[in-house]
């Protein structure tokens, strides 16, 4: 069984790769990244999906699917604000 630290490291690598492939990067503040990742894992444990910790889960799968990380809003937020709402991704 994978422990929490290993899960966090694995997700960080996955999200770093995703960010690089899409022209942005993970927040250089490692504490923020780890906090967001822990929130994602907590939501996965609670709801069965890695819902963004900065979004409200409504319990309606059709509506909630857009807030599974990376959520449908992140690219527009990065473009407009320089970062996504939860601060996981930055320009």
C-alpha positions as CSV (number, residue, x, y, z in Angstrom):
1,X,0.0,0.0,0.0
2,X,1.2,3.5,-0.9
3,X,1.6,5.8,2.0
4,X,0.5,9.5,2.0
5,X,4.0,10.9,1.3
6,X,4.3,8.6,-1.7
7,X,0.9,9.6,-3.0
8,X,1.7,13.3,-2.7
9,X,5.1,12.9,-4.5
10,X,3.4,10.8,-7.3
11,X,0.6,13.5,-7.8
12,X,3.2,16.3,-7.8
13,X,5.1,14.6,-10.6
14,X,1.9,14.0,-12.5
15,X,0.7,17.6,-12.1
16,X,4.2,18.9,-13.0
17,X,4.1,17.0,-16.2
18,X,0.6,18.2,-17.0
19,X,1.6,21.8,-16.3
20,X,4.7,21.6,-18.5
21,X,2.7,20.0,-21.3
22,X,0.2,22.9,-21.1
23,X,2.6,25.9,-20.9
24,X,2.4,26.7,-17.2
25,X,4.0,25.3,-14.1
26,X,3.3,24.2,-10.5
27,X,3.4,26.9,-7.9
28,X,7.1,27.2,-6.8
29,X,5.8,27.4,-3.2
30,X,6.1,23.8,-2.1
31,X,4.0,24.3,1.0
32,X,1.1,25.5,-1.1
33,X,1.4,22.7,-3.6
34,X,1.5,20.1,-0.8
35,X,-1.5,21.7,0.9
36,X,-3.5,21.6,-2.4
37,X,-2.5,18.0,-3.1
38,X,-3.5,17.0,0.5
39,X,-6.9,18.6,-0.2
40,X,-7.2,16.7,-3.4
41,X,-6.4,13.4,-1.7
42,X,-8.8,14.2,1.1
43,X,-11.6,14.9,-1.4
44,X,-10.8,11.7,-3.2
45,X,-11.1,9.8,0.0
46,X,-14.3,11.5,0.9
47,X,-16.0,11.8,-2.5
48,X,-14.2,9.3,-4.7
49,X,-12.7,12.0,-7.0
50,X,-9.9,14.5,-6.7
51,X,-12.1,17.5,-6.6
52,X,-10.3,20.8,-6.3
53,X,-10.1,21.8,-2.7
54,X,-11.0,25.4,-3.6
55,X,-14.4,24.4,-5.1
56,X,-17.6,23.4,-3.5
57,X,-18.7,19.8,-4.2
58,X,-22.5,19.7,-4.7
59,X,-22.9,16.0,-4.8
60,X,-24.3,16.1,-8.3
61,X,-21.9,14.1,-10.5
62,X,-22.8,16.0,-13.7
63,X,-22.1,19.4,-12.1
64,X,-19.1,18.2,-10.0
65,X,-17.2,16.6,-12.9
66,X,-15.9,20.1,-13.9
67,X,-14.2,20.6,-10.6
68,X,-12.1,17.4,-10.7
69,X,-8.4,18.6,-10.8
70,X,-7.4,20.0,-13.2
71,X,-10.7,21.7,-13.2
72,X,-12.4,23.2,-16.2
73,X,-11.6,26.7,-15.0
74,X,-7.8,26.5,-14.5
75,X,-6.6,27.5,-17.9
76,X,-8.8,30.7,-18.1
77,X,-7.8,31.6,-14.5
78,X,-4.1,31.2,-15.3
79,X,-4.5,33.3,-18.4
80,X,-6.4,36.1,-16.6
81,X,-4.9,36.0,-13.1
82,X,-1.5,34.3,-13.6
83,X,-2.6,31.4,-11.4
84,X,-5.6,29.1,-10.9
85,X,-7.9,29.7,-8.0
86,X,-6.3,27.2,-5.6
87,X,-2.8,28.4,-6.6
88,X,-1.6,24.9,-7.7
89,X,-0.8,26.2,-11.2
90,X,0.9,29.4,-12.1
91,X,2.1,31.1,-15.3
